[in-house]
Amino acid sequence: MSKRNLFPVLFAALAAFATPVVANAADVASDYYQESSSGAYDWSGVYGGAHVGVSNDGFPNPFSSKTGWQLGGQVGANFQSGMFVYGAEADASFSNGARHNIANGAQLERKFDAAAKVRAGVGMDRTLVYGTAGYGVSKFDARSNVTSGSNWEGGLLLGAGVEQAISDKVTAKVEYNRVDYGKVRSTVGGTQQADELDSNTLKAGLNYRF
């Protein structure tokens, strides 16, 4: 049998094997939700809240000299279908001290961050585990011998988090976000250059459901 003919045979066999597995997983999820739906926490609704965090161009180590502290807020809305929770969120925060090293000892410091993103995850009663994706923007201020001034830069945001309901209205969350800004242009000592920059932020927050 040729490789060209072997591929559809293997694909058909894989599909035949996977179909009952997927169906069984869906039945388990449905059974879990039906058994707990009478007392399960409902994640649907509009919410707002505040967060604090640490941010860096690498791992957000709070003891690093390049790590900055963040303080901000967020608003969003959730929709729930069975165990699955999805929605959208916008957040913004002031940043102090999150520095990015570029050439010749020069630095760019982030002063403000904002993002618009979608969230999707699984609600296990009062615990929500989710992933998030969207677009993040940051304001960079010149430091050291950078002469290009401040810039707004943006890029793809990816992240994940865990949120826990601590009452009917209040939830607490921990979330990690990474934003890839691509090439950020600046002028150092009269020379123009472009550096690949990204940020890594770990934050904790509280939300109130309206």
N, C-alpha and C positions, 0 to 999 in steps of 0.2 A: 504494500500500500504506500503510495507517495505521501510526502509531507503535506501536500495540498489537500489530499483526501483525508489524511489523519486528523487534521485540525477540526473540521466540523464534527467528526465522530467523538473526539475528546470533549468538545464544547457541549455536545448533546448529552454525553454521559455526566459531565459536571453539572449541567442544568438539572438533569433528572435527580442527581444526588442533593443539590442545593435547595430545590423547591420545597421538599418536606421539612428541611431544617429551618428555612426561613419561615414557613407557615407555622411550625411548632413554636418558634421564638415569638411570633406575633400573637399566638394563642396564649403563651405564658404572660406576655405583657398585658394582654387584654384581661386575662383572669386576675392578675395582680391588681389592676386598676378597679375591676368590678368588685373584688373582695374588700378593697379599702376605700372605695369612692364615698361611702357614707360618712366617713370621718376624715377623708383626705384633705390636706390643705389645698386651697385654690389659689394658684399663682396669677390668675388673670387680673388685669386692671392697670390703672395708671399709678405711677409712683414718682417720688422725688427724694433726694437725699444728699449727703455730703460724704467726702472721703479724704483721707490723708495717705501719703505714700512716699516711697523713695524711688529715685530714677537715676540711671547711669547709662553710658554708652556700652557697658558690658553688664555683668550681673549686678543688680542694684544693692551693693554692699553698703550699709549705712555708715561703715567706718572708713570708706574710701574718700579721699580728698575730692574726687570728681563726682561723688554722689550728691544729688540735690534732694531737698524735701519738697513735697507738693501738698497743696491744700486746695480743695475745690468742691464741686457739686455735680450732680447728674439728675436727669429726668428721663423717663422712659415709659413704655407700655408693654405688658405681657399678654399673650393669648395662650390658652391651654386647650389641647385636644388629647384626652386620655392622659398618658404619662408625659406626653411631649409638650414642651413649653417653648415658645418662640416670641420674638418681639424686636423692638428697636430702642436704642438709647443714644442720648447725646450727653457729653460731659465736657467740662472745662476746669482748668486748675492753674494756679500760679505756682511757678517753680523757682526755687532759689538754690543756686550752687551746682546744678547739673551741668558739668562742663565736658566738652568734647575736644580732645587734643588734635591739632592739625600740625602742619609743618613748622619747623624751626621754633618749637616751644610755644607757638601761638594757640589760643583757645577760642572756642565759641561757647557761650553760655545760654542755655534755654531759660527763658523767663515766663513763658506762657504756653500752655498746651490745650488743645481742644480736639474732639473727635466725634464723628457720627458713625454708628455701627449697628449691626444686627446681632441678635443673640439667639441661640437655639440650644436646647438641652433636654435633660430628663429630670422630671420632678418625682422624687421618691418621698412622698408625703411632704414633710416640712424641710426637706433638703433638695436644693436644685444644683445640679452639675451641668455646666454649659460651656460652649465655645463661642467666640465672638470674632467678627471680621468687619472691617470698615475702612475709613479714611481718617488719618490723624494729621493735624497741623501743629507747628511749633514756631515760636518767635525766638530767633537766635540773636544775641547781642555780642558785639565784638569785645574781646579781651586781649590783654597783652599787646603784641604789635600787629594785630589784625586791623586794617584800616578800611575795610569794606562797609562798616556800619552794620545795622541790624537787618535781618532778613526774615521773611516768613517762608517756611519750607513745609512740604507735605508729602505723605506717602502711605503705602498700604499698612494697615493695622491688623494684627492677628493676636488672639489671646484666648484665655480660658479662666474659669473661675468657679467658685463654690459659694452658694448663698444659702443661709439658714434662717428660717422663720423663728423669731424668738417671742412673737406674740401674733395675734390676728392681723395687726397692722404694721408691725416693725420687723424688718429683716436685716441681717448682717451679712456682709460678703467680703471675700478676699479674691482679688483678681490680678492676673498678670497680663500685661500688654507689651507687644513689641511693634515699633513703627520703623519702617525702612524708608529713609528720606532720599535714597539714591545719591547722586552727586550734588553736593552743596558747594556753591562757588563763593570764594572769598578772595581778598587781596591781602597778602602778607609781605610786608617790607617792600611794597611797590610791585610785587609779582602776583599775577592772577593765577589761581589754582582751583581745582575741584576735588573734593574729598568725599568718599563714600561714608555716610553717617547713618546711624540708627540709634534708637533709644530702647531701653528695657525698663519697665516700670512695674513695681509691685505695690498695690494699694489695698487698704482696708476701708470699708465704708458701712454706713447705715442707710437704709431706705425706709420711707414711710409710704404705705399704700393708701390711696385716697378712695 
